[in-house]
Amino acid sequence: MSAVTSCIWGWRLMPLAWGMAAMATASVSADNPFVCINTLSSDIIEDIRYSGSNNFVGKPMPGYSYQSCMLRADAAKGLKNAQALLSALRPEFRLKVFDCYRPKKAVAAFVEWANSSDLSSHAQYHYPNTPRVKLLELGYIAKSSMHSTGLAVDLTIVGQRSAAATNTSAKSVDCTSPIPFADGSLDMGTDFDCFDTKSWTSSRRITESQRASRALLVEVMNAAGFRNYSREWWHFTYIATPSAALDHDIEVCDPVKKRKMPR
């Protein structure tokens, strides 16, 4: 993406973002601080990778009982706004989320896996150029996560409005050269959870088209109040006062029994 194109998008998004500012700063109810994104927007696709086996560990993670994205209320409204901003620019585009709230027990399971000799994961695919023993040291896996505050989200853009969410797909040789996704996800240069420097948002190892796709995602998310983690093009944190990480009494949303947004 050229600097001119980025600037134009920025100016087009600013009036919309200002109009949504009140929604993005909603207060959080103490007795119900989390909501399911599917109660706010039917346009956002949910492909929660850690609820199934399509992830770097190769199995469902603790605490992911349902295929549903749960966030703190303010972050959830911010994500809804991001989808609205994206639709204003490209009506055929939709956001697709890979992970939202992450229970602390899932974070602990990642660390345990990284320190174990378990070879059942998709090693060749998710970290083809990084020794597994280095994943913790290099920060690809951490002992704590902003996801556990309910303020962080991993996501991409899907280019087909009619696309259905999927938790499984054919895989290429490794995550640094993914094959086209059946649901129309934009080519970001790598797959989600690709532990490689090519996943760094400003990587020079990607094409101009891939760079433009990443820039569009960053532009929309920034306008909605999120900031990107520079080493993962898919990871964004809502800029607000973080809450303590939660684990007990918090279950990932049941899509049948949806939690209502606190007023």
N, C-alpha and C positions, 0 to 999 in steps of 0.2 A: 504494500500500500504506500502510495506517495504521501509526502507531508501535506500536500494540498488536499488530497482526498480525506486524510485524517482530520484536517482542520474543518473541512466542509461538514463532515459527519458531526464533529464536535459542536459546531454552531447550530446544526439542525436539531441536535439532541438537547441543547441547553434549555430552550423554552419549555420543552416537555418535562425535563427533569425538575425545573423550578416549580412547575404546576403540581408535581407529585411529591414535593418536599414534605408536606404535612403528613402524607401517608407513610413516608419512609421513616419518620421519627416517632411512630406510635409507641406509647408506653407498653410495658410488658406486665401482665397480670402475675402477681406473686404466686398464686395458686395454680396457674396454668401458663407457664412461660413459653411453651412450645406449641406449634401448630403444624398440621400437615399441609404441604404446599398445594395438594390437590383440592383443598377446601377453598383456595383463593384463585386458582387458575387452572383451567382445563387445557390450556395451550402448552404447558410445560410437560415435557416427556420425562418419565421416571424410568431409569435403567440402573437400579441400585446394585452395583456390582458385588458388594460384600454380602448380599443376601443369597447369592448363588455360588457357582464354582468358577465363573468367568472373571477371575482376579489372580493376582500374583501368588497367592497362597494355594489356590486351586480348590477351595472349599468354602462354605458359608462361615461367616465370622460370628462370634458370640454377640447377642443383642440384636441381630438383624432378623427378626421374625417375619417381617413383611417387606414387600417391594414398594416402599414408600419413603418419600423425602420429608423429614421433619426438621424444622428450624425454629429459632427464637422468633417471636412474633414480629419484631422490627426487621430482622433479616429476611423473613418470609415475605413481608410486604415489599422490601427492597427488591427481592427476586421477581416478584410479580411486576413491579415497575420496570425491571430490566427487560422482561418479556414484552411489555407494552412499548418500550422504546425501540426494541428490535423490530417489532411488527410495524412501527411507524416508518422505519427505514426500508425494511424488506418484508412485506406482508406474508410472504411464503416461508419465512424462516421461523424456527422454533428453538427454544433452549431445551437441552436434554441434560438432566442431572445424573451423575454417577454416584455421588455420595453427599450427604448433608450432615445431620447430627450423627456423631460416632460415639457410641458408649465407651467408657474408659476400659471396660473389659475387652473390647475389640482392639483398642490401642495396645493393651498388655499382651494380647494374643499375637499381634504383629511382632512385637519385640521378642517374645518367646520363640516365635517361628524363626526370626532372623538369627537367633543364637543357637538354634537346634541344627540337627543333621538331617532334617526332613527334606527329602528330595522329590516330593510328590507335586511340587508347584511347577508353574510354567517358566522355569528359569531361563531357558533358551529364548523365550519370547519376551519376557518383561525386563530382563537385565542382561542382554547378550554381551555387553562390553564392560560390565562392572562385576567384580568378584562379590559373591554374596556376603562374605565376611566384612565387606566395606560399606554395606548399605546403611548401617547405623552411623558409622563414622562420617560418611559423606552427607548425612542428613536426609536420605531418601525415606528412612523409617526413623521415627522419634519416639521417645518415652512419654511424650505428652503431645496433644494435638488441639489446634484451635477448633477442629470439628467437634470436640467434646463440649465446647461452650454453646454450640448451636448457631454460631455466627459464620461458619465457613461452609463453602459449597464447592464441589468439583463438577464441572460441566463443559459442554460443547454446544455447537450450533448444528441443527439439522435443517437441510435445505428443502425438504419436502413436507408441506403442511399436513399431508395425509399420512405421513409415516407413523407406524406403530412402534412402541417401545419394544426392545428386544434385549434379553440378557445373555444371549449366546449368538456367536457369529463365527464364520470361517476365519481362520487366522493366517496371516502371511508368515514368512520365516521368522521375523522378529518385529518388535514394536516400533523400530525406527523406520520401517518401510511398510506401513499397514496397507492392506488391500482396500479398495472402496467398500464402504459399509452399506449393507442392504437397505438401511433406513435413510440413506441420503445424508449422513453426517458429513460436514465439510472436512476437507483434507487439511488437517492441522500440522502435518509433517511427521507426527508420531501418534501412536495410540495413547489412550489414558493409562496412567500408572506405568509409564515407560521410564525406567530408572537409567537415564542417559542424558548427556549434556545437550543432545538434540531437542530435548523437551524444554530446555530453558527458553523462556518466552522470546527473548531477543537473539536466539541462536542464529548464526550465519550459515548453518548447514541446511537450511530449508529454502524452498523456492519462493519467488516473489508472490505467487498465488497463495501459498501456505502462510506466508507472512501477513498477507492481506486478511486472511481468515482469522488469524490470531488477533490482529489489530482491531477487527470489527468486534470480536468478543470482549476485548479489553475496553474498547470505547463505550460499549453499551453498559458493561458492568460498572465502570468508573462513574458514568453518569447517574447510575442508580445507587451510588454510595458504597461500592465495593472496591477493594484494592487487590491487585494480582500479586501472587508470590512468584518472584522472578525466575525461579528454577522449575516451575510447573505451570505451563500455559493454561491448564484447566482449573487451577486452585485460586479461589477468591475469598476474601474475608470482608464481612460487613464492618464498616468503621463505626464502632460504638463501644461503650464501656463493656469489656468482657465480663461475663458472669463466671462463677466457679464451674469447673467441669462437673458434669452430672453423670451418675451411673445408675444407682438404685432407684426404683420406682419410675424410671423413664423407659418406656418401651417404644420402639419404632412404630409409627402409626399403623394401625389396622385400617386398610383401605375400605373396609365395610363399616366400621365404627369410627368415622372421621371426627376429629376434635374440631370444635368451632372456634373461630377467631374471637379472642376476648375483645370487647368493645372499649 
